[in-house]
Structure formats: structure tokens, C-alpha cells
Amino acid sequence: MPSLSKFRVLRVLDIENGEEMTHNYFEHIRMLLQLKYLRLNLRSIDVLPEQLGELQHLRTLDLRGTKITKLPKSIVHLQNLTCLRVKNLELPENIANLYALEELSDIQINRYCLASSLLGLGSLTKLRILRLHWCIANTHPDSKVFVNNLLSSLRKLGRFNLRHICIQSYYGYSIDFLLDSWFPTPHLLQKFEMNLNYHFPRIPDWIASHGKLTYLNINVNPVDEETLEILGSLPSLMFLWVTSNAAAPKERLVVSSSMFICLKEFQFTCWSNGTGLYFGIQHLSSLRHLVVEIICSGATVQEVEALEEAIRSAANLLPNHPTLELQTWDEEKMAKEESVGQEEISTSR
């Protein structure tokens, strides 16, 4: 491929699978003064030159397909940058300088970050999409400072343009601080997501009082009647994905006709259902897509087949005839019919 110095009026650079390219190829990137869009899907690239900060017309920078482990310090000079997409890289120092940002995706908050940089997030008044990885343990000596600074910025962003937030945390990194502390409620937020490695002990207060959420991907453990009632009362909710390790109902969990009035897609995963879990999907009249994950561990083939048939029958009665995805897990841990029969005989004796 010709040298970048030959493309001085280039506005879009999107490189896919350039296996033989090295970081040396980008030593002339400063020549691309008209560049507005840069996406690299190059596993051979692990660093970019500091001259990147000279691309003052750059609006989108997508580095998710590289092996880059640290952003150039000059990144904060890109004052027209509206979209920064990386793969789990540290939050840059002086992030507040990127005041045109509308999307900041998959940035990591870890012990090597400056706690003061978290305060800078709150200055990004145009930010609409924020995806971050929280990697601060409660045992970190400055964990309270990190938490307080993040909450301060989230409260500010929630008063401006934030529409979509995804917070991921790994095992051992709690985000319980989000249960009660996001006030006032982010008034324009429409989408909240989290990953599978952490579960809220209950629905956060700010979600329970939110009237504009349309998309919610949340982990909560356990699922009980109160959880279902809170989620079912969210007036604008159209997509819901709930994951839990256990359901702990005193009675069966049932969806009434007054709940989930706008819901069009629903996915529920519970890794330990018990005998009382029943959603009553026949009341989800707006549903257009239903995903059911069946955990087969300890169940017989007949029990799983009966459950699948019951779900299909209920889905077929819904007015919008939603598409149905049935997924099964842990089939190798299913109970053998013979052993079940022997257990029933011994029990009857």
C-alpha cells in the first residue's frame, strides 16, 4: 500500500485486515490533515504515533480492532472528535478537552487512571453514549475518591445529553454505588446495559423512577415479586433482558395485564429457577420477540419438552404472534430417566 503521505486530501481511512502492516506505516499520519474518519481493524498494530493529535478535522476514531494498549497522550488535542471507540483502554488524562465527544465507548477505569480524570467526564456536555469498564476494587486505597468522582460526572452527564450508558464490571468489582446515588434521574437516558459478571441485589432507585427507559439489560439477584412489579411499571420499556442467578418468590411470579404495556422484546435468564417461577407471558400483548433460555440441569427430557411446549402454546396466543427463540443450557447435566424412576420408587417405600 502506498505511503500515507500520498493521500493528503483523504477524508476517510478504513483499513480492514491489513495483516502485514506495522505501526511504522502510520508515521506519516500527520499528513492527512483533511481526515475525518479513521477506523483500523489491524491486529498487528499496538501503538499509534503522537502526531495523531494533529488531525484537527478528525471526527471518528475507531481502534477496536487493534492491539493498542494505550492511547497517545495527544488524543486530547482532537477537539472536533465526536466519536471515540476503543477496546477496554484506560481513560485518557485531560479527557475534558474532548468537549465535542458524543460517544465514548469501552473505556476502562482502573487503578492506573487518575481519579481526577473521572471528574473530566462530567465536562463532556454533548456526550450521548458512554460505555465503560469499572475495575476499581473496594480495597483500593482511593476507591471512595474514584466512586465519588464517577458519580459526580454521571450526575452532570444525566442533566445534559446522555442517552445510553453501559457499565461493565468484572468479578470482585462492585457497582453497588449505583443503587441509590444517581440523583437527579438522568432525564434523557433511554438505554442502560451491564455485563454478566455482576448482579444488583435489587433494582436501583433511579431505574425504578425512570419514565423514559426503552432498553434495559440488567442483572439482579434474586428476582422476586417486587423486582417484577418495578420492571413491569416502567412505562416506555420496549426491550428487556433480565439475568439472575436465582428466583426467590413467595408465590409464583406472574405478569398481569397492566404490566409491560409497551414491551416488544423480552429475554429472561435464571440459572436456578425453582418451582415457583411462572411469568404468565400471555399478558405481554405488545411482545414481538421472545427469547427463553431453559436451564436443563437436574431436569428430565420430558420435563424440558413439556416446558418448551407450554411456552410455544402461550406465545402462539399472543396477538402479535412474536418470534420465539428457545435456547437450552446444561443439557449434559440433565437427570437420567432411570435414576429418576428409581428415586421415585425408593421415596414411595
Secondary structure, 3 states (H helix, E strand, C coil): CCCHHHCCCCCEEEEECCCCCCHHHHHHHHHCCCCCEEEEECCCCCCCCHHHHHCCCCCEEECCCCCCCCCCHHHHHCCCCCEEEEEEEECCCCHHHCCCCCEEEEEEECCCCCHHHHHHHCCCCCCCEEEEEECCCCCCCCHHHHHHHHHHHHHHHHHCCCCEEEEEECCCCCCHHHCCCCCCCCCCCCEEEECCCCCECCCCHHHHCCCCCCEEEEEECCECHHHHHHHHCCCCCCEEEEEECCECCCCCCCCCCCCCCCCCEEEEEECCCCCCCCCCHHHCCCCCEEEEEEECCCCCHHHHHHHHHHHHHHHHCCCCCCEEEEEEECHHHCCCHHHHHHHHHHHHC
